[in-house]
């Protein structure tokens, strides 16, 4: 199975304190697991695929932040355009609903 070598290399890079190389082997490990699980045929394969798509396997925090911003702005647009609230109040409610603030 092709997963074992990547697991071992990932552990070795962690031991050697080579963080970037460890992340690279982590990505390769997940990509092999996704192929073995089947991209769409299993929940595990689909979850790994989505993780890669949404955050580049944990190497990007800008992609999830951008998607969070899009989610907030979609809520603001819905509140502002359809309920007659002012923009500031719609923004406040959009942030409050997104982050579940009380």
C-alpha positions, -999 to 999 in steps of 0.1 A, spaced: 0 0 0 13 34 -9 2 51 23 28 36 46 59 53 30 43 87 32 33 81 69 68 70 77 84 100 59 59 124 76 70 110 110 107 113 101 103 149 89 86 157 122 115 141 141 140 161 121 119 193 127 114 199 90 80 214 92 74 222 56 86 188 44 63 172 70 34 192 56 43 181 21 43 144 30 10 149 49 -6 162 17 8 133 -3 -5 109 23 -40 124 22 -40 124 -16 -32 87 -17 -58 80 9 -84 99 -12 -76 78 -43 -78 46 -23 -111 56 -7 -126 68 -39 -131 105 -45 -169 104 -45 -177 69 -37 -171 72 1 -176 98 27 -139 97 36 -128 103 1 -152 132 -3 -141 147 30 -104 146 20 -113 161 -14 -132 189 2 -104 195 27 -80 199 -1 -103 221 -21 -112 244 7 -79 248 25 -52 233 4 -49 205 30 -44 229 59 -16 249 42 -38 279 34 -58 300 58 -68 326 33 -92 304 14 -113 295 44 -113 332 55 -124 342 21 -153 317 22 -163 330 56 -163 365 43 -185 354 14 -209 337 38 -212 369 60 -217 391 29 -244 367 16 -262 370 49 -259 408 49 -272 410 14 -302 388 23 -310 409 54 -303 442 38 -321 436 5 -352 418 17 -360 430 52 -355 467 48 -328 469 75 -301 495 72 -267 483 60 -250 487 94 -277 467 112 -277 440 85 -239 437 88 -242 434 126 -269 407 123 -250 389 96 -219 387 118 -240 378 148 -257 349 129 -225 337 114 -206 335 146 -236 326 168 -231 357 191 -258 365 215 
